[in-house]
């Protein structure tokens, strides 16, 4: 496995119901923390990639605020939930080409407001509806929730997937969150609790949906050779890939049946020279339980249509053969778009995940997913021992 780059620093702010701060505040702090974590100074950064969340509150003005002058690489990156993986891939490519040597990749968002409906902030107001393109929102199909619900229903119709299968995903994820002091939802969760929770958008119950968070996360990407001499255990990127299906709303498409994980995972496996069976830990983007289930199928961790049986078997929870979303993911941990799986993947690869640390962590798969299954990124992280 040839390293394509390394993640040398990880910086995380307080995340969750953190009020009175802006996305810019979070982004600034995350980059500073990531540099400190790596044993670097801000002056070492010569590349900056910024991903703004749903509120679009952070951009390249970050460079001026932090005094990052003479950058050799700077860009706003927007592939939605797949952006974290895309930024790391861009950073690795730039470093390999000699364009930059030390690239900060940062995400920050501040959707939560005390006393305000988070749903209304995400979906946004749409006062004037015009033409056929506005027919879906006119009848209530507004925002990601409705699109994912339709995708899940199609999978159910084709493969017999049930709400109990989705419950198994939620329960397994919560069992990991219980061991994560950073997780927003740590209370025990049972299948009965899941089934009794209110319906949000059929077939999704409350516990099929991710939490919402304010905060910021940054990583520092550099070459593997340089990272060996820095402050943290070496975590290299040995595989990566992207896929952007952008499904047409047509019954002939594979929407709800196959995701971009199938292609981006294939690219990453081939680059790393590994197979799904070699992966020790998987951190999968989980805006909804269904996203976890279908992505696990497409990554080859189980056969197509067998996701429910796979999660119901206990294979992905503590003590299982393939730990998935070991920090509680976005369902129970925290929602920082693709930085949620990436941050947990880095902690697991370093062996720094505390009570939830898994024994084998030499190969960690990290996925990102954006739009309504429209965009996908995959990274494979390796430790020095891999």
N, C-alpha and C positions, 0 to 999 in steps of 0.2 A: 504494500500500500504506500503510494507516494504522497507525502503531505502536500496539499495545495495551499496551505497557509495554516495559521494557528490562532486560537482565541486566547489572548494573553491576559485580558482584563475583563471583569464583569462588575458593573456598577448598578445598584438598585436603590431607588428612593423608598420612602414609606409608600405602600401601595394599598389601595382599598378606599374606604370612606374617609379620605384625607381632604378636608375642605380648606378654603381660603388660600389656595395656591394655584398658579396657572401652569399650563403645559410647558411654557418657557422655563419657569422655575424648576420643574421636574427634570427637563432635559439638561439644563445647566448642571444640576447636582449629579445626575446620572453619569455624565461624561467625566466630571471631576472624580467621582467615586471609582469609575472604571480605570482611570489612569493611576489612581492611588493603589488600587488592587493589583495592578500589573507591576507596580514599582517604577512607573514612568511619570514624567511631568507633562503638563499641557503643551509645552514647547516641543515635545517629541512628536506630536500629532502633525502629519502632513496630508491627511485625507479625512474628509468628513461627509458622511452619508446620513441624511435625516429622513425619518418616516413620521409624518403627522398622522395622528389618529382621526377618529370620526369628527372631532371638533376643529381640526385643521389649525391648531393653536401654536404650532412650532414650525420653524423653517430655518433657512441658512443664516438668518440674523444671529443664530446661536454662535457662529464663528466670531462675530464682532463682540458679542457679550463676553466670551471667554478669552478674547485676545488671540485667537488662532490666526496668525498672519502667514502669508506666503504659502497657503495650501496648494498642493499639487493636484488635488482631487476634491471636488465639492459638488454635491447634487442632492436635490430632493428626490426621494424614491417613493413611488406609490403603486404598489401591487397589493394593497389592502393587507389582509392577514398573511399573505405570503411574502411580505416585504422584508421581514427580518432575514429570512433565508436568502432572498434576492440581494440584500445589501452585503451579506457576508460573501456571497459568490462574486459580486462586483469588486469587493475589496480584495479577495484572493486573486482575481484576474489582474487587477491593477498592480498588486505587489509582484506577481509573477512576471509582469511586463516591465517592471522597473519604473512604473509611473509614480508610485507612492511606496512608502515603507511601513507606515503606522497609521491605520485607518480607524477612526471612531465611527461606530454605527449606533444610532440612537433612535428610540421611539418614546414618545410621551403623549399623554392625553389627559383631559380633565372633563369628562362628560357628566360627572356627578355634581349636583347642586342640592344643597339642603332644601327640602320642601318642594323640589321640582320633579316632575315626571321624567325619568331617564328615557323611557320609550319615546316620548314626544321629541326629545332632543336628538335622538338617533334617527328617527324617521323624518322629522322636520315637517314644517307646515307646507301644504300645497293648496293654495286658495283657488287657483284657476286651473281647471282640467280641460285640455284641448285635444281633440282627435283620438284616433284609435290607440296611439301609444300611451295614452293616459287612461285607457279602459281598466287595466289591472288595479291601479290605486283607487279608481272611482268605485270599484266594487269591494274595496277593502284589502287588496293584496299589496300592502305597503311594507317595505323594509325586508330585511333578510329572513326574519322569522317565518313569514308566509312562504317564501321560496323554499326554504329548507323543509318545511312541513310537507309541501308538495313532493319534494324529492324523497322524503321518508315514506310517504304513502305509495309512491311508485315502487320503491324497493319492497315494501310490504306486499303489494299486489303481485309482484313477480316472484319473490322468494319465500313468502310466508313469514317474514320478520314480524314480530309482535311488540307491543308496548312493554311486555315483560322482558324482552331482549334488551330494549333501551334502558329499562330499569337496572339490569345487570351492569351496564356500563356506568350508570350513575353511582351505584353502590360500590363498585370496585374503585372508582375514582375518589369517592369520599373516604374510603378506608385509608388511602394514601394521604389525603389532606389532613386527616386526624393526627398525623405525625409531623405536619409541617407548620411551624410557628408563624409562617408568613401567610398561610391560607385564610381566606375570609370565612369559609364554611367548614368548621371542624367537628360539628356535632355528628354523632352516629346517624347513619341513614340506612333504612331497610327497604326491601322491595315494597312492603306494605305502605311505608311512608311515601314512597314514590307514587304508587298507584292512588293514594288518597289525596295527593296534592292537586291543586286546582288545574284545570285544563287551560292552556294558554293559546295554543293553535293546534287543533287536532292533526297528528297524534301526540303532540308535545304537551306533557305536564310541566309544572313549574320546575321540577328537578331535572328535566331534559335540557334546560336552558342555562347558559353560562351566567356567571356573576358579572357585574359591571364595576370598573375600578378607575380611580384617579392614580396617576403615578408616572414614573419613567424608568426605563432600563437602557443601558448602553453596554456595548462590548467593544474591546479593542482588538483589531485583527492585525497581525504582522506575520513575518515569515517564521517557519518552524525553527530555523537556526537561531534567529534572534530570541524567540520565545523561550528557548531552553535556558537562557541566561537571565531570565526575568524572575519575578517573585513567586509565581504560581506554578503548580504542576503542569506539565506540558499537555495541552489538548489540541490536537491537530485536526484539520478538515481533510479527510481523505476521499470523500465522495460528495457530489452535489449534482442537482438537476432541477429543471423547471418544466412546467407544462401549463398551458393556458387554454383549456378547451373552449371556454366562452360559448356554452351550449345554446343552440337555437331552441326556442320554445316550440318544439316540433316532436311529435310522438316517435319519429324515426331517430331522434338523438338518443344518446345514452345517459341523459340527465337523470340522476337518482339511481343509476345502475352501476356506473363506472365513473371514477373521478380522475383528476390529473395526477393523483398519487401513483397510479399505475405506470404512467410514462416517466414522471420525474423520479420515482423510486427506481425504475429500471436504469435510468441514466446514472443515478448515484451508486447503485450496486455495481454496475459495470466499471465505473471509474475507480471504485475502491477495490474491485476484484473480490467481492463477497456476495453472499446470497442472503435471503431473509432469515435462514436458519442460523446465520452467524451473528445476528444482532442480539446484543445482551439486554438492552433497554430501549424502549421507544417512547418518545415524547411527541404525541400527536395533537395537532390543533383540534380543539374540541369546543367550538362555539355551541354545538348541540351534541347530545349523546349520539345521534345518528351520524354525525361527522366522524366521530371516533370509530364507530362500527364499520362504516363503508371504507374509510381510509385503511383500517387494519386489513380488510379483505384485499384491497388493491395493492397494498405493500407485500402481499403474499404470506401474511402471518396465519391465515386460514383460507379455506376455499371460498369462492364467491357464493354468497347466500348463506354461509355458515357463521357469520359474525356473531349472531345471537348465541349460538351454542358455544362459541369460543369464549365470549365474555362470561357467559353463565357457568362455565366450567371452573372458574376461579383462576384461570391461567394468567390473568393480567394483574391480579391483586397482590398484596404482600405474600411472599412465599411462592408465587406462581412461576411458571416456566418462562414467561416473557412479561416482566413488569412494564406496564404502560401508564404514563402520566403520573409519575411517582410523587409529584408535588401537589397533586389534586387538580392539575390542569386548569382550564378556564371554568370548568363546571363548578369546582369547589375551591380552587386556589385563588387566582387573581387573573384579570383579563387585561393583558398587555399585548393584544394581537399576537404576532408570531414570536415576540420576545418572551412570552410565557413558556412555550416548550423549549426555546433556546436557552433561557436562563437555567431552567431545571436540568437540561441536558448537560450544560457546562458544570453545574454543581455535582451531578452524578459522575461525570467523567473524571473530575478532579478527586472524587472520593470525599467531598465536603458536604454531603446532604444530611448529616446528623442521623437522627433516629431512623429516617426512611432510606438511608444509604443501602443500595443493593450490593451484594457480594461481588458479582461479576459486572464490570462496567467498562470493559475494554473497547466496545463498539456501541455507540449510542446513535440511534436514528432520531432526527429532529424534523418535524414536518410543519409547513405553514400552508394555510388555505385562505383564499380571499374571494370576495364576491359571494355568489351563491354557487359554490363549487366551481367557480370559473377560473381561479388561479391557484397554482400549487407550486411549492418549493420544497426541496428535500436536501438535508445535509446529513452526512455520516461523520461523526466525531470519533476520534480514536485517542487512546492514551499512549504513553510512551511504550507500554508493554505490549500493545496490540501487534 
